[in-house]
């Protein structure tokens, strides 16, 4: 019985880790989007 509780706890921990990774990924994506937007603005300024 204790073993199954341990497995459930491990699964929940894995879900938490995945959620944290997804949140990190969202942060990276937002940062990349900002950098892309900035580059697009620079390109607009450089065009004659």
Buried (B, 14 or more C-beta within 10 A) or exposed (E): EEEEEEEEEEEEEEEEEEEEEEEEEEEEEEEEEEEEEEEEEEEEEEEE
